[in-house]
């Protein structure tokens, strides 16, 4: 496993943190595993690459070459993803008052 930090000149906090090999993250928005994760502190995003797989509340299982997680908005976006099983939810008809 590898962990790398990138700093801007004169700064003591890292601008980016890159994790390689067997990366896993669990959050309310998703669970994801990948070969690499690139945490961009300035953009407040994590980009997962390499054998990305996981699940979200809406999708039971997915695979993708890349997944972007925006930590500010908590939005998840995938590139060329394949969903194995999608959860569905029945919407009830509104009841008359």
N, C-alpha and C positions, 0 to 999 in steps of 0.2 A: 504494500500500500504506500501511496505517496501523497504528501500534502505540501503544496507550494504556496507561498505568499508573494504578492506583488505590491510594492509600495511606491507612492509618488515621492519625488525628491523632497526631503525635509519633513516628511510626515511620519508619525509613529503608528498610525492605524493602517492596516492593509487596504488597498484599493480593490484587490481581487484575492480570492482564495480558491485554489484548484485542488480538488480531491480526485485521486485516480485509484481504480481497482475496487470492486465490491462496494460501491456507494449505495446507501439505503437511507431513505427519509420517510418518516411517517408524520402526517399532519392531518387536521380535520378535512382539508380540501383533497388530499390524495395520499396514497402510499406509492412510492416509486423506488425502483432499483435501476442502476446503470453502471457502466464502466467508468464514467467520469462525471463530475459535477463542477461547474464553474460559477462561483458565487461572486457577483459583481456588486460591491458595496455601494458604489455611486448610483447605479441604476436600480438597486434593490431587487435584483433578479437572480435566479439560479437557472442555468442551462444544463440539462442532463443530456449526455450523449453516449452512444455506444450501448447496444443491447438494452435499450430502455423498455421497462415493463412496469406495470402497476395497475392501480385501480383508483377510481374516484367515486363519490356517492352516486353519480349518474351512470358510470361504466364499471362493470365488475372487473373486467380484465382488458388491458390494452397493451400493445407493443408499438414502438415508434423508434425511428433513428434519432429523434431529438425531441425534447420536451422543454418548454419554457415555463417557469413558475415566477409570477410577479408577486413579490412579498408584500407590496403596498396594496394592490387591489385583490390579492389572493386568487387571481385568475390563472388558469392552466391552459396552455396551448401546445398542441403537438404538431409535428411535421410528418406527413405521410403515415398517420397512425392506422392501426387495424384493431378494431374492437371485437373481442370475442363474444362477450355477452353484455347486453345493455339492459339496465333496470328500467322498468316502465312503471308508471304510476297512473292509476285511473282517476280521472277528474270527475267529481260528482256534479250533477246538474244543480244549478243554484235553486234553492227552495223558495217558493213564492212566499211573500210576507203575509 
